[in-house]
Amino acid sequence: MSLDMYFKVHGINLEDEEDEEDEEDELNDAANDEGNGGQASNEGTIKKKTRGKTMCKKFHATDFNDRREVKFFGGQPIGPTKEVVSNLNQLLGTTVRNPRFVTLLYTSWHGVSKNLKEDMWEYANVVSTKNAENRSKQTCPHRMGSINFGIVRKQLRDSKENSEEPSRVEVFIATRTSKKGKEINAKTQSTIAELQTRIEAGENDEDAFIGVLGNDQPGRVRCFGASITKSSLKKDEEIQQVKVEYNKKVESLEKKMDGVCSLLKVLVHQVNPGMSEEEVAALVQAAQNFPLDASSSRPRNTPRSSESTHIPPKDTPEGINGSHGISHFA
């Protein structure tokens, strides 16, 4: 169910004004909690201490010139350290607000109406339940924790001599195998064994992956990480192809340039047999650094293409006053 449909079904209006009474009640409750030291006066129990929401005050207060560099690979942050990636994720969580839930006109959480908070909480529970159901259906969960797949793919690519992009089979095995020697579940073991058997039989990695694990869901591409889609992968392939073609053209031009320079050196030696190899090389290098301007090489007496070269008849105003006519000034 889309967000718009959910809001329509539950009658949620994101433009509701804040309820002053609810705001006062919340402020009073917060003041009472602080005054009682977290104790509930009615039941005499101690309020459980929680971690609170992520603020990232240190990062928000960072000077513009002290920004941290973040490296990306395949559209995902990978470094330069895991700490930087983690800090980036936390910072984005504190700066990004979804106006479809709460309008950006609210400057304080206390200003949001109680009804809207309850609707948001209900929606969060729906999403949480759905995610729990999806996780229960996963038969081969990965073991990477919070490490994104971009880091894994980069490590696998760097481990190869030709820096070839890792296949989805390689990423699947790397993210499901325990590096600490812990046993993996039977389903994961059988899946990895079947993938390896298909590849050893001559089947390519992509066909083996789809044959064992099935096709991807719409809008999803497994073993690439979050936010990666088929369209984004296709665009990356097109960009990579353009880079390859560009590098080939540059390499071809460099070879032609080397040939021209070699020929130029031979001609300079023929014209000036007394010049040394170093002098000829310096002359050719100077010609490369400061190429001759085409406009400066034109003979001075040669008329420009924009000038008229025909001889006008004498009986015309043009023939009487000259080939360029007369300019009138006020």
N, C-alpha and C positions, 0 to 999 in steps of 0.2 A: 504494500500500500504506500503510495507517495505521501509526502508531507502535506501537500495541498488537500488531498483526499481525506487524510487523517483529520486535519483541522476542520474540514467541512462536515465530516461525520460527527465530530464531538462539539461542533459549534464554537470553535476557538476563534476569538477576535484579538489579534495581536495589538490592536490600537486602543485597548481598554485603558482608561486612566487608573492611576494608582488609588487604592483605597486608604484614606487617611487613618481610619480606625485600625485597620490591620497593621499599618506602619507603626502607629503608636504602641500597639500591643507587642509587636516584635521588638521594638526598642526597649520597652519596659521589661520584657522577658530577658533580654540580653543584659540589661542593667542588674536585674535581680540575680541572674546567674553569676555575674562577676562579684556582686556584693556578698553572695553566700559562699564564694570560693568553690563554685561548681557543685554545691550540694542542693539537693531538692528538699525544701522544708517540709513538704507534705509527707513524704515517705522516709525521709532521713537517709536516703541513699546517696552515694557519691556519683556525680556525673562522669561518664567515661571520657577520658581525654583522647582527642583525635588529632591527627597530623595537621588538619586544616587545609585550606586550599593553597595551591601553588601560586606564589606571588612573583618570584623572580625579580625582587627589588634590585638585587645587585646588577643584573643585566640591563634593566630599564634605566639605571643610573649611570651606565657606562658612557664615557665620552665618545663622541662620534669618531675621533681619531684612534680610539683604542678598540675598534671593532675586531672581532675574531674572524679569521678566514675559515670558510667551510668548503671542503672539496666535495664534488658530486660525481657520481658514476651511474649512468643509466637512469638519470632523473631522480636519484636518491642520494641523500647525504651519507658520506662514508668516512669523513675524517676532517682534519688530520689525526684526531684521536677519538676514541669512543666517548670520552667525556664531552667533547665539543658537540658531537651528534646528539647526545642526551640533553645537553643544555639547549640546543636549538629546538628540539621537540618540546621541551618545557616552555621555552619562550614563546613559541608559536601558539601554544595552548592558552597563554595568558593574554595574547594580543588579538587573536582572531575571535570575533563575536559573530554569531549567526543571527541576522536581523529577522529571519523567518520565525524564530522563537520569541525573541524579545527585541522590540524596536530599539534602535540606537539612541533614541531620545532619552532613555533612562540613563542617568549618571550614577545611580546607586541601586544595589540589589534590594535595599529596603523599600525603594519606590515601586517595585513590581507588585502587582496585585496578588492576593492570595490565591484567587481562582486560576490565574495564569501559572503560578508556581505549581499548583496541583496538576494542571494539565501537562505541564512540562515533565513533572515527575512520572505521570502516567505514561507518557510517550517514552521516557527513558527506560521504564520497566518493560515496555513492549519490545524495545530494541534489545534490551539485555536478555529477555527470554528467547528472542529469536536467535541471538548470537549463541546462547547456551545450547539451543537445539542444533545449530549448525556445527558447533564443536563436538557434540555427541555423535554426529554422523561421520566425523573424521576418523578414518581407520589407521592412517599413517601420519600422526602429528609430527611436526618438526621439533627439533631440540635446540633451537638457537636462542630461545628466550626473546629478549628485546633487540637483539642484533638483526638489523634489516638485511634483506637478501642482496642488496647492492654491495654490501661489504663482502659477503660470501662470493659473489660473482667476480668481484675485483681480485680477491685472493686467488681464486681458481685460475683466472686469466693470467695473473702475474707468475703463477707456478709453471706455466707452459713456455717452452722455448720460443715458439712463434707468436706468443701473446694472442692466441686464438680465443674467441669468445667461447665460454663453456656452454655445453648443451644442457637442456632441462633435466636430462637423466643424471648428468654429473652433479648438478645443483641438488637434485632430489636426494641422491645418495649421500652427498656431503652434509646436508642438513638433517638427515635422519640417522646418521651414524654417530654413536657416542665416542667422543674423544677421550673420555675418562675410563673406558673399559666397561661401562655399564651395559647390561643386556637390553636389547630392544625387543619390542613385542613381536609375537609370531607373525602377525599380519605384515608388519613392515619388513621382516626378514624375508618372507615369501615374495613380497612385491619386488624387493631389490634383487632377489635371485632370479625372478622371471625377467626383469629388465636386462640383467647381465646375460642371461641365456639367449634372449632375442638378439642382442648386439653381437654376441659371439657367433650366432648363426648367419650374420651378414646383414641384418636389418639395420637401417640407419637410426640414429638416436631419437629423432622426432617421431618417426612411425612407431618405434618401440614404446615411447612414452605414451602416445595416444592409445596404442593397442592395449596397454596394461591399465592405465588410469582413466581412459576415456577422454572425450572432448571437453574443452573448457566451457564454463558457463558464459553466457553473454556478458560482455564487458569485463571479463576476467582473463588473465593469463597467469597460470600457475608458475611458481619457481622464478618469478621476476621481482616480486615484492609489491607493495601497495602502490596504487595509482597508476600502474602500468597496464595499458590496453593494447589491443591489436593495432589500432590506428596509430598509436604513439610509436610502437615498434616498427611499423611500416614506414613512418616518417623518418625514424632514425636510420633505417636501411637506405632510404633515398638520399639522405644527407651523406651517409658514408660512401655511397656510390659516386656522388658528386665530388667528394674529396679524393677518391681514387682516380677518377678521370682528370681532375685538376693536377694531381701529382704527376700523372703520366705526361700531361702536356708540358708541365714545367721541366720534367726530366728530358723530354724531347728538345725543348728550346735550349736547354743547357748544353746538350750535345751539339746542336747546330752552332751555338755561340762558340764552343771550343774549336769547332772546325774553322769558323770564320777567323778566329784569333790566330790559329796556326797558319792559315793562308796569308793573313796580314803580316805576320812576322817574316814569312818567306819573301813577300814583296818588298818589305822595308830593307831586308838584307840585300836584295838585288839592286835597289836604288842607292843604298848607302852601305857598301861592302865593308867600310871601316868601322861601323858601329858594333859594339860588343853585344853579347846576348842579354846582359843586364840592361843596357840602354834600350834595346829593342823592346824588352819586356816592360820596362817603365813607360815607354811611349805608348804601347798597346793598352796598358792599364790606365794611362791618362785619358786615352780615347774612350775607354769604357766608362770612366767616371764622369767625364765631361763630353757627352756626345755633341757633335756639330749640329747646330740649329738649322733646320731646313730653310727657314726664311733668310738666314744670314748667308747661305751659300748661293743665293740667286744673284746673277749679274745685276749690277746697279742700273744699267741702261735698259734692262729688259722690262717691258711694260707689264703691269699687273693684269690678272685675268679680268678684273672689274673695269679696267680702262678700255675705252673704245679705240680700235686700231684702223677703222675705215676712214677714208677721206670723204667728207661730206661735199655735196655740190655747192658751188659758189653762190648760187642764187637763193640758198636757204639761209635763214637766220643763224643756223648753226655754223654754216660755212663762213659767214661774214664775221661773226663774233668769236669764233674759235670752237674747238671740238667739244668743250665742256659747257657751252652756253654761258649765260650771264647770271650772276647772282645779284639779287636785289636786296638791299637792306633798308629798313625804314629809317 
